Amino acid sequence: MRKKVRKRKQQKYFPKIGDIFGEVQLIEIIPPDENSRKTLFKYRCKCGVEKFAPIPRLYSGRIKSCG
């Protein structure tokens, strides 16, 4: 009889200020407010434009630059 092998849960990675996703760099983490449950991240493109986005968009690769 075989033993059941437990799979380890993958630990969630939380980005740090300075992490780079494509051509954008994370510059600020904005905690959720009363009306929203999403943590927003302020990022800067290599051309200098600063924008906000939730982290799943950066992880999925949907945001690679400011344009």
C-alpha positions as CSV (number, residue, x, y, z in Angstrom):
1,M,0.0,0.0,0.0
2,R,1.4,3.4,-1.0
3,K,1.6,6.3,1.4
4,K,-0.3,9.5,0.5
5,V,2.1,12.3,-0.4
6,R,1.0,15.7,0.8
7,K,1.5,18.5,-1.6
8,R,3.0,21.6,-0.2
9,K,0.9,24.7,-0.6
10,Q,2.6,27.3,-2.8
11,Q,3.5,30.4,-0.7
12,K,2.1,33.6,-2.0
13,Y,4.7,36.0,-3.2
14,F,4.1,39.6,-2.2
15,P,6.1,42.1,-4.2
16,K,8.6,44.5,-2.7
17,I,9.2,48.1,-3.6
18,G,11.8,48.1,-6.4
19,D,10.6,44.9,-8.0
20,I,10.5,45.1,-11.8
21,F,7.7,43.6,-14.0
22,G,8.5,44.0,-17.7
23,E,9.4,47.6,-18.1
24,V,7.7,48.9,-15.0
25,Q,9.1,49.2,-11.5
26,L,7.1,49.1,-8.3
27,I,7.5,52.3,-6.3
28,E,4.7,52.4,-3.7
29,I,2.2,50.0,-2.0
30,I,-1.2,51.6,-1.2
31,P,-3.2,49.6,1.3
32,P,-7.0,49.1,0.8
33,D,-9.4,51.7,2.1
34,E,-12.9,51.3,3.5
35,N,-14.5,51.1,0.1
36,S,-12.2,48.7,-1.6
37,R,-10.5,45.4,-0.7
38,K,-7.8,45.6,-3.3
39,T,-4.3,46.7,-2.6
40,L,-3.1,49.1,-5.3
41,F,0.5,49.5,-6.4
42,K,2.0,52.6,-7.8
43,Y,4.5,51.8,-10.6
44,R,6.8,53.8,-12.8
45,C,7.5,53.0,-16.5
46,K,11.0,53.3,-17.8
47,C,9.9,56.4,-19.7
48,G,9.0,58.1,-16.4
49,V,5.1,57.8,-16.3
50,E,3.6,56.8,-13.0
51,K,0.4,54.9,-12.7
52,F,-1.7,52.7,-10.3
53,A,-2.8,49.1,-10.7
54,P,-3.8,46.1,-8.7
55,I,-1.1,43.4,-8.4
56,P,-2.8,40.7,-10.4
57,R,-2.4,42.8,-13.6
58,L,1.3,43.0,-13.0
59,Y,1.6,39.3,-12.2
60,S,-0.4,38.2,-15.3
61,G,1.8,40.2,-17.6
62,R,-1.1,42.5,-18.7
63,I,0.9,45.5,-17.7
64,K,4.3,45.6,-19.3
65,S,4.7,49.3,-19.9
66,C,2.7,52.5,-19.5
67,G,1.3,52.4,-23.0
